[in-house]
Amino acid sequence: MRYAETGYNLEIDLTRGNIERVETDPKLTELHLGGLGTNAKILWDRVPPETEPFSSDNLLIIGSGLLVGTPAPGANRTIVSTYSPQTLLMGYSMMGGFFAPELKYAGYDKVIFRGKSPNLVYVWINNDKVEIRDASHLHGKGAVETQELIRRELKEPNAQVAAIGLAGENRVYTASIEQGRSSASRLGIGAVMGSKGIKAIAVRGTKDINLARPAEFLELCNDVLKYIKFRNENPVPNVMTILQGLGSPQEMLHTDEKWHTENFMWGNARTRRKDFWNKEIEKKWKETQETVRTRLISCYNCPIKCGAIISVAGLSTYMMKCFSKLTYAMAAFVDDLDFGFRIAQRASEYGVDGFSTPQIMAFAFELKEAGILTDADFAGCPPDNEGRFFWLLDRIVRREGIGDVLANGTHWAAQAIGKGAEAYAHNNIKKHEQLPLKLGMLNPVYFLMYATGEKINITQIEGQFPQAPFMTMEEREGFIKDWIQVPDEKFKQIVLDWEPRGERSNPYYPTVDMSVDIVDWQEKMHYIDDALGVCAGLSSFPLKPPYHMHNYPKLISSATGIGMDEAGLTQVYNRNRSLVRAINVRRGLRRADEKPPEDHWKKRFPELEENLLDAYYKFKGWNKDGIPTKETLQKLGMDYVAEDLEQRGIIKNEQN
Ligand code: SF4
């Protein structure tokens, strides 16, 4: 019997219309857990590195995490993996909501799509019955609207539907896959879904998931719930509001947006509105948010309720995704939060990433101001700020006029436009728009997280270690007092010694070695969450979460029956981390790509940054170019990866 997982994947060949239920190898679960880990293994094994993202040979893997569908709170993530059209590297965006648990209850751990359908289709998975259905009547329909239309068509109100909007159909590089209150938005995976001719995947499942030691597992889950309750009643003091609680990132619970509006530099990340937040704005924004927020909601099996149903007068209802209420308003320099809620509704229907898309639009208007784009490029564009953002969003998702160039994101658009446009696409890492947070002094930990991260989204960049030093010793002692999540006591001493100014402050403190240790811890939690399907908002993202390195092995063991301890879990993490890296190395990723934007921090330290990268690679067992060495891969039981990289001549110079 298989525990926690179903032991079956659904393989769908869209070219031939073939559907197969395939038993998986339990050994791979022991080696990689599930979710991201086994997605990466499939991508490595089955998609040659030469494959173009929109080729029919590229796979679109819709995976559930290993603990998804069990009673583990917040274990609901769907991990979607493919080659990204934006970065040309592996994309592994994730969504919360309800899709992955339903998929497991239908009897599948993953759906793996290959080939391409000649016509637009949707897939209907109803337990053992799986059909590919015509979706020509859904052409151009919104991603949110499509979910409801399919549920009605199937007469199955409990079906969970993941859909793309017009952006995905038109292969816009920021296209998302939308589902319930969540979306898999980063790296253009919605465009890959569109390229395969899939409008939506609907699933209904009524089967059970087996647990190896149910009583023990339930007790551990109850401890997690108790801790969540404790944390909700005891917010972390002396940190900004958004970091005090759990959730990801609680935006619909909170109305205090001082931090985001004054510190994030939207409008193509050049201007910080330092005195934006005042009493009047605070009152207005609070009223707007509370008027449109009809109900706070959670993803599957989570008590946090950090999302909400939004009803704006005259528009259809939708569920707010991470930060979209702010990102468009900030990019457009609009003071009215109502604009944020209105444009986020249209963007959700189009199915686009709410982080990159506003940046692309602000980039376009900057190019116009600089005379690089002309009036002819904006013929028909309304003069007012709000109107022009709506207008440009429409052009991008339809790939009309200048929108066609912009639909490929700022990196590729700048290359196509030329005339110095590259200087305005200054916010990218690995060809993808990053978080437009422009800070003063380089923080060595976050330098490494930004530079080396391969998920390329905000939740991977942040972690369980504080982002800034506490001002007083009293605050530091207070913080470490009940810090049960630390994998090693040495991290407490770093917090105690870390000063806002002087010798023990950024950028030289935490020291290079300490920074690498902290990054390894933070990354480890992200990789484990992404394999288990646990929401980062309850684990790798916030301070003092309910899941950590000490309870995860017990949860995994009792759910799956796999003997797991902290050392074993670290080994799985190292394996998954190096496998994702090897996939991307095979696609051309090298040290030169691991560069945060030049103006990400005002004060940069080139020598220190090189030292940090050297130390990080060494710690990982990678060579100076960020490539896993043969010895490291062999130690992780991945000789097949070493052989492949050797055959391709990629690791021949590792001794140097
Ligand atoms: S913390 Fe928020 S995003 Fe995470 S599972 Fe719970 S409701 Fe969903």
Residues whose N, C-alpha, C, O or C-beta is under 5 A from the ligand:
A	BS01	SF4	G74 G96 G247 S248 I297 S298 C299 C302 I304 K305 C306 C535 G537
